[in-house]
Structure formats: C-alpha cells, structure tokens
Amino acid sequence: MTAIDREPDDGLRLPRPPGVLRRFGAAHPRVVDAVVVVVALLVGWVQVDFVGLAGPLWEVLGGPWSIAIAITSAALLLRRTHPLVPLVAVAASVLLGLVDERGPLVVPLAVSVHALAVHRSNRAAVAGAAALVVEVLALEYGRTGARTPALFFAVVAIVGGLLIGTAAGDRRRYLAAVLERTAQLAEERDRRARLAVAQERARIARELHDVVAHGLSVMVRLSDGAAATAESDPARAATVSRQVGDVGRGALRDMRRLLGVLGPDDVDPVLEPQPGLADLDSLVGTYRTAGLPVVLERSGTAELDPAAQLVVYRAVQEGLTNALRYARLPSRVEVRVRLAADTEVEVADDGAGGPAAASVGSGRGLLGLRERAALYGGSVEAGPRPDLGGRGWRTRLRITVDPLREDPA
C-alpha cells in the first residue's frame, strides 16, 4: 500500500481529487476494477466473432477462447495488489496459441502492462511489455509469417498500456513522495510545537519558583523572627511584620507581571522591567533584613544585556535563599559578582549544613539555574566549601556573554 492508498492522518487534511470520475474511482476502487473486467470480457467476446463460429452460442461461449478471456479478465481484479498475476495470465494465454486471426486479448494486454507500471515500477513494466511483444511477434510470425491486424493491435495495446501506465505511475509516485514529505513536515512541526511547549513550561516553572519560593522563604524567616520577638520586643516585631508585607507585595507584583505575560493575547500585560544588576543591592538588603550577614562585592565594568542580567540576579537570589534555608548560624555570607565576557557569580556562606527547620527545598531552584546557565553555554556548581573543610556552602555560576561594552582597562 502506497502513501496515496492509505487514509491521511487526522492532522493532515488532503484536498479532494479533481473531477467526478476521479473522485468516484478513489472512493470505489473495487467498482472500477469490476468495470474493467466487464469491458475486457465484452471486447474479448466481440473479438471472437461469434458469427464466424459454427455451433450454438453456449458452445461458443464454452470454447477455449471464451475460457481464456474469462480467466485473463478475472485476473485483472488483482492488478492493484498483485500486478504480476494479470501479466502472467495474458502471457500464458498467448503462449497457448490463443492469439490467432481473430485477434489478441487487447484489453488484458494493455491493462496488465499499465498495472505493472502504476503499482510496481517503470522498469518492471518495460520488462513485461518487452517480453509480451517478443512473445506475440515470435508466435505470430512463426504461425503466419506475415503481418496481421491481430499483431498490430497487440503491439499497439502493449505500447499504449506502457506509455499511459508509465505516466500514471510517475504521477502516482510523485504524489506519494509529496504526501510522505508533507507528513514528515507535519510531524516535524508537531515535534517542534511539543518541544516549544516543554521549553515554555520549564521557563514558567523557573519563573514561578523564583517569584514564589524565594519570596516565601524570606517571609517565613521574617515571620519566625517576628513571632520570636513579639513579647520581648513588640516594636521590633512590628517592624519585621511590615517587612513581611513588603516582601509579600513584591512577590505579588512579580506574580502579576508573570501572569500578565501568560494571559490572553487581547489583554495588555503589565509591562515592568525585569530585575537586573541595579536591583542587587535591594535584593541583598531584603536578605539582610531576614537575618543573613550578607556582603556584596562587585568587580568588572562590562554591561550585560537584560537577559544576562536576569540570570545574574537569579543566581544571587538562589544562593541567598539556600543560605537562608539551610545555613545554620553563618557569620558571613559573601556574594561576589564579576562582570566580564566570562561572567561569574559566587554565593558562599560559612554556616553549618543541615536540614532547615521551617522549609524543605526540592532542588528545582538549582535545576532552573542550570537551565538558565545552559542558554549561555555556562555551568553551575553547588556544594560544600573545600577551603573550610566541608563547612559552609558555595553556589557558583559561570556564563559566557557578549558584553554591550567593556572597559579595556
């Protein structure tokens, strides 16, 4: 079965064949085959020339010619699935001497060669046609030694079937190749769409984690601090509570910005700049408020594009969140940002490791950070600090960027 015979996939809608007869043939191939068999029988029986034969009609219809016509015509029913069968049947009839002065089996000759070209290959059709021509010529010349109308019609039928079948077969195979290529392109389109959806989901998951998880981590720590000082220092607890509200409002603002981007196309999203290098001081201040002794060190004068600045910002945010969650009693949390073509961000603390009491991470933050770094051909390292004998934790990001401007000095 070729690409033309099979039903198209639901996602690939093909145009209807042009013309009423062609559409009918495509929808009812068995009816067309039956019509071909009936035409072959009628033409063959006309060739027998009943008037010139002696005996009753039923004796004529039961003679060898009529039997050969019936067999070769019936074999045409297999021309689509087994195109060699009609050719062998016709060749056998010719070989048995059933081509005489009454004329050959014109329709089976033409249709068998045509079917071989359409449903097998042009090379097979040429070989079959050549074999039939040689057979007919050899038998006819061997019997009569002269040219007869039967010989002429036989050759015309074979050559005509070959030419028409070759043209139809080439068109059929070309359309099959076009359909196959179209199906491949549709599959590639769907694959790209699925990949784009997966990438978008991963991006959304990263943004949601960065917006929600980091903000909640700070809010949990501040809330614990407010609860611990509520009785001993009510003023301090009130200040911390207000800071919890500030952090929550900032997280809500970021969430609205993200949901605006993901909303319907007919709704204008809230356009706000993404966090970048200019927001690092504010970010560090938030974690200082939560109780982390953070020290920020900057170096380099390269100007990064907004997307690269967002990666740097998220790296600092992830490192500080991990320190806030897991570092126990750190005396110093160092944040180093070096801006260059090979930008590097490092967040290191000297606290003792261990499970956090109030929150448990899933590792999604580091996974998202690695995905961000991969967009710039970078890498992320996270683990205990070797310079402190396994104490503390260090998160390091390296990305390769194209600075907008870099000071040669």
Residue pairs with C-beta under 8 A, 6 or more apart in sequence:
2 172
2 173
2 176
3 175
3 176
3 177
3 179
3 180
3 183
4 172
4 175
4 176
4 179
8 14
8 179
9 183
9 186
11 186
11 190
12 182
12 183
12 186
14 179
16 23
17 23
17 26
24 31
24 32
25 32
29 80
33 76
33 77
33 79
33 80
34 77
36 76
36 79
36 107
36 111
37 73
37 74
37 76
37 77
39 107
40 69
40 72
40 73
40 76
40 105
40 107
40 108
40 111
41 69
41 70
41 73
43 106
43 107
44 65
44 66
44 69
44 72
44 73
44 105
44 106
44 107
44 108
45 61
45 66
45 69
47 102
47 103
47 104
47 105
47 106
48 60
48 63
48 65
48 66
48 69
48 102
49 102
50 57
50 60
53 60
53 63
60 66
64 98
65 98
65 102
68 93
68 96
68 98
68 105
69 105
71 89
71 93
72 86
72 89
72 90
72 93
72 105
72 108
73 107
73 108
75 85
75 86
75 88
75 89
75 90
75 108
75 112
76 86
76 108
76 111
76 112
76 115
78 85
78 86
79 85
79 86
79 111
79 112
79 115
79 119
80 115
80 119
81 119
83 112
83 115
83 116
83 118
83 119
83 120
83 124
84 116
84 120
86 108
86 111
86 112
86 115
87 112
87 113
87 115
87 116
87 128
87 132
89 108
89 112
90 105
90 108
90 109
90 112
90 132
91 131
91 132
91 135
93 99
93 105
93 108
94 104
94 105
94 132
94 135
94 136
94 139
95 135
95 139
97 139
97 143
98 105
99 105
99 136
99 139
99 140
99 150
99 154
100 143
100 150
101 144
101 148
101 150
102 150
103 149
103 150
103 153
103 154
104 136
104 150
104 153
104 154
104 157
106 153
106 154
106 157
107 157
109 132
109 154
109 157
109 158
109 161
110 157
110 158
110 160
110 161
111 161
112 128
112 161
113 125
113 128
113 129
113 132
113 158
113 161
113 162
113 165
114 125
114 161
114 162
114 164
114 165
114 168
115 165
116 124
116 125
116 128
116 165
117 124
117 125
117 161
117 162
117 165
117 166
117 168
117 169
118 165
118 168
118 169
118 172
119 169
121 169
122 166
122 169
122 170
125 162
125 165
125 166
125 169
126 162
129 158
129 159
129 161
129 162
132 154
132 158
133 154
133 155
133 158
133 159
136 151
136 154
136 155
136 158
137 151
137 155
140 148
140 150
140 151
140 154
202 368
202 371
204 258
204 262
205 364
205 368
206 314
206 368
206 371
206 372
207 258
208 258
209 364
209 365
209 368
210 314
210 317
210 318
210 365
210 368
211 251
211 254
211 255
211 258
212 251
212 255
213 321
213 361
213 364
213 365
214 317
214 318
214 321
214 365
215 247
215 248
215 250
215 251
215 254
216 251
216 359
217 321
217 324
217 325
217 359
218 247
218 286
218 287
218 289
218 290
218 321
218 324
219 244
219 247
219 248
219 251
220 358
220 359
221 290
221 291
221 324
221 358
222 240
222 241
222 243
222 244
222 247
222 289
222 290
223 240
223 241
223 244
224 358
225 237
225 240
225 290
225 291
226 237
226 240
226 241
226 244
227 237
229 236
229 237
229 240
230 237
240 289
243 289
247 286
253 272
256 270
257 269
257 270
257 272
260 267
260 268
260 269
260 270
261 269
263 269
273 306
274 306
274 309
274 310
275 283
275 309
275 310
275 313
276 306
276 309
276 310
276 312
276 313
277 304
277 309
277 312
277 313
277 337
277 339
279 313
280 296
280 298
280 312
280 313
280 316
280 335
280 337
281 296
283 313
283 316
283 317
283 320
284 294
284 296
284 316
284 320
284 335
287 294
287 320
287 323
287 324
287 333
288 294
290 324
291 324
292 320
292 323
292 324
292 330
292 333
293 330
293 331
293 332
293 333
294 320
294 333
294 335
295 332
295 333
295 334
295 335
296 335
296 337
297 334
297 335
297 336
297 337
298 337
298 338
298 339
299 336
299 337
299 338
299 339
300 337
300 338
300 339
300 340
300 343
300 406
301 339
301 406
301 407
302 339
302 340
302 341
302 343
302 401
302 403
302 404
302 405
302 406
302 407
303 339
303 403
303 404
303 405
303 406
304 312
304 339
304 343
304 401
304 403
304 404
305 401
305 402
305 404
308 343
308 376
308 399
308 401
311 372
311 373
311 375
311 376
311 397
311 399
312 337
312 339
312 343
312 345
312 397
314 368
314 369
314 372
315 345
315 347
315 369
315 372
315 380
315 395
315 397
316 335
316 337
316 345
316 347
318 347
318 365
318 366
318 368
318 369
318 395
319 335
319 345
319 346
319 347
319 395
320 333
320 335
320 347
321 365
322 347
322 361
322 365
322 382
322 393
322 395
323 330
323 333
323 347
323 349
323 351
323 393
325 356
325 359
325 361
326 351
326 353
326 354
326 355
326 356
326 361
326 393
327 333
327 349
327 350
327 351
327 352
327 353
327 392
327 393
328 351
328 352
328 353
328 354
329 351
329 352
330 349
330 350
330 351
330 392
331 350
331 351
332 349
332 350
333 347
333 348
333 349
333 350
334 346
334 347
334 348
334 349
335 345
335 346
335 347
336 344
336 345
336 346
336 347
336 348
337 343
337 344
337 345
338 344
338 345
339 403
340 403
340 406
341 400
341 401
341 402
341 403
341 406
342 398
342 399
342 400
343 398
343 399
343 400
343 401
344 396
344 397
344 398
345 396
345 397
346 394
346 395
346 396
346 397
347 394
347 395
347 396
348 385
348 392
348 393
348 394
348 395
349 392
349 393
349 394
350 385
350 388
350 391
350 392
351 391
351 392
351 393
352 391
353 384
353 391
353 392
353 393
366 380
366 382
366 395
369 380
369 397
370 379
370 380
373 379
373 380
373 397
373 398
373 399
376 399
376 400
376 401
377 399
377 400
378 397
378 398
378 399
378 400
379 397
379 398
380 395
380 396
380 397
380 398
381 394
381 395
381 396
382 393
382 394
382 395
382 396
383 393
383 394
384 390
384 391
384 392
384 393
384 394
385 391
385 392
385 393
385 394
